[in-house]
Amino acid sequence: MLKSAEERDKRARPFEQDMRKFGEHIRNNKEFLAELDRAPDKDAFVQLYCQRAAEMGFEFTWKELLIAVQEQKTGSNWIIPSVVLKMVAERF
């Protein structure tokens, strides 16, 4: 049952897979995390996050990132690394 739910989500929300992979990739990248932390506001943060992801071949939009942020703020669907979510909490 869990496997079928995962398959359904992959088809319905394909951006999640790239968002997870990007999160895994940057989780321990101290330089990028510091750069993100210097983003002065929500727009700059989202733009930098999405831009860097695109440069590395990960595909998701700013709108999809905002959806993930909102879901994680409510305690569901954890796809953004917790270190990034802490920075998000200060800006959103």
C-alpha positions as CSV (number, residue, x, y, z in Angstrom):
1,M,0.0,0.0,0.0
2,L,2.8,2.4,0.9
3,K,4.5,1.6,-2.4
4,S,1.4,2.4,-4.4
5,A,1.0,5.7,-2.6
6,E,4.7,6.6,-3.4
7,E,4.1,5.7,-7.1
8,R,0.9,7.9,-7.2
9,D,2.8,10.8,-5.7
10,K,5.6,10.5,-8.2
11,R,3.1,10.8,-11.0
12,A,1.0,13.5,-9.4
13,R,3.8,15.6,-8.0
14,P,6.9,14.8,-10.0
15,F,8.8,17.9,-8.7
16,E,9.1,16.2,-5.3
17,Q,11.7,13.7,-6.5
18,D,14.0,16.4,-7.8
19,M,13.4,18.6,-4.7
20,R,14.4,15.7,-2.5
21,K,17.5,14.9,-4.5
22,F,18.6,18.6,-4.5
23,G,18.0,18.7,-0.7
24,E,20.2,15.7,-0.2
25,H,22.8,17.2,-2.4
26,I,23.0,20.5,-0.5
27,R,22.3,19.3,3.0
28,N,26.0,19.3,3.9
29,N,27.2,22.1,1.5
30,K,28.2,24.7,4.1
31,E,29.0,27.3,1.5
32,F,25.7,27.2,-0.2
33,L,23.8,27.0,3.1
34,A,25.6,30.1,4.3
35,E,24.7,31.8,1.0
36,L,21.1,30.9,1.5
37,D,21.2,32.1,5.0
38,R,22.4,35.5,3.8
39,A,19.3,35.9,1.5
40,P,17.6,39.0,2.9
41,D,14.0,38.0,2.2
42,K,11.7,35.3,0.9
43,D,11.9,36.3,-2.7
44,A,15.7,36.3,-2.7
45,F,15.8,33.0,-0.8
46,V,13.4,31.2,-3.2
47,Q,15.1,32.6,-6.3
48,L,18.6,31.5,-5.1
49,Y,17.3,28.0,-4.1
50,C,15.5,27.4,-7.4
51,Q,18.3,28.9,-9.5
52,R,21.0,26.7,-7.9
53,A,18.8,23.7,-8.3
54,A,18.2,24.4,-12.0
55,E,22.0,24.9,-12.5
56,M,22.5,21.4,-11.2
57,G,19.8,19.9,-13.3
58,F,17.0,19.6,-10.8
59,E,13.6,20.7,-12.0
60,F,11.0,22.4,-9.8
61,T,9.5,25.9,-9.8
62,W,9.3,28.6,-7.1
63,K,5.6,27.8,-6.8
64,E,6.3,24.1,-6.2
65,L,8.9,25.1,-3.6
66,L,6.4,27.3,-1.8
67,I,3.9,24.4,-1.8
68,A,6.6,22.1,-0.1
69,V,7.4,24.8,2.4
70,Q,3.8,25.3,3.4
71,E,3.3,21.6,3.8
72,Q,6.3,21.2,5.9
73,K,5.3,24.1,8.1
74,T,2.1,22.1,8.9
75,G,4.2,19.0,9.7
76,S,3.6,16.9,6.6
77,N,5.4,15.7,3.5
78,W,9.1,16.3,4.5
79,I,11.0,16.9,1.3
80,I,13.2,20.0,2.3
81,P,16.2,19.4,4.6
82,S,15.6,20.6,8.1
83,V,18.6,22.9,8.0
84,V,16.9,24.7,5.1
85,L,13.5,24.7,6.7
86,K,14.9,26.5,9.7
87,M,16.1,29.3,7.4
88,V,12.7,29.3,5.7
89,A,10.9,29.8,9.0
90,E,12.7,33.1,9.4
91,R,11.6,34.4,6.0
92,F,8.1,33.0,5.4
